[in-house]
Amino acid sequence: MFKAIWQLAKYGVIGVLATIVQTGVFYALACSCLGCLAADDVAVRIFGFPVAEASDAVRAWRFALATAIGFVVANVFCWLMNRKFVFRPGRFGMLVEFALFFSAAAFATFLAITLSSALIGYLGLMTTLAVFIEVGVSFVVNFFIRKFFIFKG
């Protein structure tokens, strides 16, 4: 039981670090070339990030693109760290493992982005809240796929 709790804790720490990487890339893009923050966004109010003069539909598309780019960067980092510190590699060869890891993350992120983009586009949800929803959904889905299907526990 302790081993499983320790593994989940390490996974959580690496997940937090990967989330920081993904969120950093996301906000760098959201504040520059892919502006997608509305005036009422908490990140605009707290940090003074620039407001995108765009419709909710355009913001939703830009949100998805900025999240996808951050996803790629963060998941390379995450795979390396999970392989080294959390799970035992070896169920598959390294390239297959990476492809499965990335595919599982893409699936989880696709589900999370679809939900978050819909919440932005149809309900006008604040972008920063959508980021938290995307992270939470991705975390849960990814842990179970990685633990039970990709790595050796």
C-alpha positions, 0 to 999 in steps of 0.5 A: 500500500505504501508503495502505491501511495509513494508512486502516486505522490511522485506522479503528482509532483512530476505532474505539477512540474509538467503542469507548470511547464505546460501552463508556462508555455500556454500563458506565454502564447496566450499573452503574445501571438495567440492572445486568448484572454478575455477582459474578465479573466482572473489572469488579466486581473491579477497579473495584468496579462494582455486582453485579446480582442477576439470573440469567444469562438476565436478565443476557444480556438486559440486556447486549444492551439496554445494548450496543444503546443504546451502539451507537446513540450510538457509531455516530453518532459513528463515522459522522461521524468515518469520513466526515471522516477515513477514507473518501471520502464520495460513493458515495451521498447522505448520508442513504443513506450514513448508513442503510447505515453504520448498517445495516452496524453493526447487522448486525455488532453483531447477530452479535456480540451474539448470539454474546456473549449466547449465551456469557453465557446458556449458558456463564456467560461473564463480561460483560466478556469478552463485551464484548471479543468483541462489539467484535472481531467488530464491528470486522472485519465493519464495516471490510470492509462500510464500505470495499468497499460504503458509502464510496469506498474 
